[in-house]
């Protein structure tokens, strides 16, 4: 179960303003979410708004109907959903909109309050305090709230979650007397210049609001309905090329005739597949069965070109066969050398069967296995003696 409280702040004067607070009646403090919609429709009327910050907070319905809604009862269907026990409850709220008995309030002023959220301003005691402060400044006989709108609905930005910043709220009030001199101070050239420089204007009655409400005086709007020129929008008559209105759209009935989609299947799938298969066979025949062949190519090629091509092939084969049988030549250090004195051929230091992989880089006389004697030349008359290398 849940409680429903509706407060009509404007029961006598036009336009009426209504706010409803939806709160759960369960003392266990379960998280409850409210969904609101016009009965028989998926959403609410255009003039009615709804806000609920968290599942543990109250939901608020607020808005101001227009003249076209007079005499039309509005049934709002409210559904409460308990997120812990998964229980649901439903209630219908009937809003009856009637015309004001007296004339509308001709002087309307809209204030922008920076330190309030819309649900905080909709509380009866807070709104009463604000209207009392405005009445103290304006001194009217009749004063009433006409409209309350969140700054987010006017294109405002969501504030950062620091320093307890608020979204801001616009409050429009109406009275039956002209605006006071204090409210007119914002229209002075000095204050307009300060507003253009993003500076706060100097308002003498700001201290009467500052204790509870921080008003942005640069965004205040003063409207005198008596001086507003009404604009009548005449609907043009439909001319050539404009279809007449046929009323609301009526969907077709459920008794629809069955339809055979086999022909659509043939058109969309079978026909393109057949065309692709025919093209595949044509391409295969052209590439595989219509080849010229080697003989036809040789007949159409000049003899000189064939001879040249044949000689290149023969030379290539000969080079390949020669590369298979070639031997690696010995390095110069292994070839026989001549003794410059005697003219004898000196064999290489290492024979063919000598293992060179185990030979040290720096050879000495001790590890030299094969010693070769080279004759040395003596002076004339002396015998030759051998020197050991």
Buried (B, 14 or more C-beta within 10 A) or exposed (E): EBEBEEBEBBEEBBBBBBBBBBBBEBEEEBEBBBBBBBEEEEEBBEBBBBBBEEBEBBBBBBBBBEEEBBEEEBEBBBEBBBEEEEEEBEBEBEBEBEEBEEEEBBBBBBBBBBBBBBBBBBBEEBBEBBBEBBBEBBEBEBBBBBBBBBBBEEEBEEBEEEEEEBBBBBBBBBBBBBBBEBBEBBEEEEBEEBBEEEEEBEBEBBEBBEEEBBBBBBBBEBBEEEEEEEEEEEEEEEEEEEEEEEEEEEEEEEEEEEEEEEEEEEEEEEEEEEEEEEEEEEEEEEEEEEEEEEEEEEEEEEEEEEEEEEEEEEEEEEEEEEEEEEEEEEEEEBEEEEEEEEEEEEEBBBEEEEEEEEEEEEEEEEEEEEEEEEEEEEEEEEEEEEEEE
